[in-house]
Amino acid sequence: MKHWLFLGIAIVSEVIATSAMKSAEGFTKLIPSTVVVIGYVIAFYCLSLTLKTLPVGIAYAIWAGLGIVLVAVVSWLLHGQKLDLAAVLGMGLIIAGVVVINLFSHSGGH
């Protein structure tokens, strides 16, 4: 069960790091740049711990899929990114894919 905690931390850290990139302005701002670097270090470390239990393809699909959706939502909330119907539908399909993997896949190490 710890692997899900590590995966969750990896996803949240990656979302924080990716979201801070806009504010880092090409790594010209110290604090947001530091958040980016630390966030990615934590994300990849926790993802590596997850891979001790979950197959890399499953862990990465969940990490990337949820990361995409969460970064889009954070960008919408913090940076005013517009999300049209196609973007929202596409993100819904990504979430549906993660749910299918978690509920029905036997390769996910459940």
Buried (B, 14 or more C-beta within 10 A) or exposed (E): EEBBEBBBBBBBBBBBBBBBBBBBEEEEBEEBBEBBEBBBEBBBBBBEBBBEBBEEEBBBBBBBBBBBBBBBBBBBEEEEBEEEEEEEEBBEEBBEEBEEBEEEBEEBEE
